[in-house]
Amino acid sequence: MYQFPLAAINQQEAYDLVFESFPDVVNITEMCEMLGGISSKTAYKLLQENKISHFKIGRVYKIPKINILIYLNLFSFTFNGQHFDALPH
């Protein structure tokens, strides 16, 4: 696995490098692969426990790639709530 010096790279550049072969919004199968080949049962459990932020379209889970990076503690963001209009899932 490629490791890069975090101090020498900004978050946008890091986002572009980490999981670069995956789309910005992934499905369960892709999320399992990104998390080292975990089972889909484990993936659904992570989502149902809201450990990884996601949304659903019909019955299909959609997971923004950035939320997986946040779960892995590769990124940290703080929201002041002023421009955050989405309802939590």
PEZI-V559451 format. One line per field, one symbol per residue. ss: DSSP state (~ for helix, > for strand, _ for the rest). burial: # if it has 16 or more other ideal C-beta (glycine too) atoms within 10 Angstrom, else .. A space follows every 50 residues. Layout:
BEGIN
ss=???
burial=???
END
This chain:
BEGIN
ss=_____~~~__~~~~~~~_______>>_~~~~~~~_____~~~~~~~~~__ ____>>>__>>>>>~~~~~~~__________________
burial=..............#..##......#.#.###.##.......#..##... .###......#.#######.#..................
END
